[in-house]
């Protein structure tokens, strides 16, 4: 019995720290949420003990003659009145603390240096960075890069069903409503890679609608921005050139964008710099050649119900397309 209790405690504790945990806050809004969570947990634990201990005492206590005396009734009345008063005060404190914690969650205290449009699809994320010049707009599907220590304003919307943007280390959940743009914000005070997830059931592959937030120093973020604004690199090897030709002549080009080529569709993720990303298939697989080959050959075997079909006509064409995509950094 003790072994099972220890195992359950270890499992519960493992969910309170590490990546993708609200109790491992890495930014101001996440710290407010974590502090509120710990406070509620502490109050609930005290109330739980305060209820169980008298209940257990009442169960094991034997009835006595003094229980029927008037003094006992008056004493019980005082205790019940005091308990009711403590309950009211506790509820008032919880309300005040909750309102205070939530006050700074809706908008950042300072001006956001970066505004990103977050668009939810079944089942992937599109992060669009918009600049003063329309020509500098670019997309970074499933991977959101942000500078450390800077509040990032997110304009969120869905293109199909209700989704929910959630990066536990950086902020709480924000629903994405079809056709309705709402706002939230995040901020990371520590460089790192943080995992997020759709938190609203949105269909067959809801569990595989993940995302990655990469927080990096401002200088590295600026370098990343400049690189992402560039068009796709030209293929340099015969296999890469063959892969580009296969890609552009197949239905791949009717779903994806590769800036600098004739592929300009917005139906699927932008692949202009796909090789620079950490994952593919919306966080389902690490971005390696092996996984990319598997994903292109048979997407339904990896992510059943995915909108991406397989259009590769031969293994040679598939390898060539993989080589081309791996060159897009």
Secondary structure, DSSP 4 states (H G I P E B T S, - for coil): -HHHHHHHHHHHHHTTSSSS-TTS--SHHHHHHHHHHHHHHHHHHHHHHHHHHHHHHHHHPPP-GGGGSHHHHHHHHHHHHHHHHHHHHHHHHHHHHHHHHHHTTSS-SS--SEEEEEEEETTEEEEEE--SSGGG-EE-TTEEEEETT--EEEEEEESSS-EEEE-TTT---EEEBBTB-EEEEE--SS-EEEEEEE-S--STTGGG-EEEEEEE-HHHHHHHHHHHHSPPPPP-SHHHHHHHHHHHHSGGGGT-B-TTSS-B--SS---TTGGGSSEETTTTEE--HHHHHHHHH-HHHHSTT-S------SHHHHHHHHHHHHT--
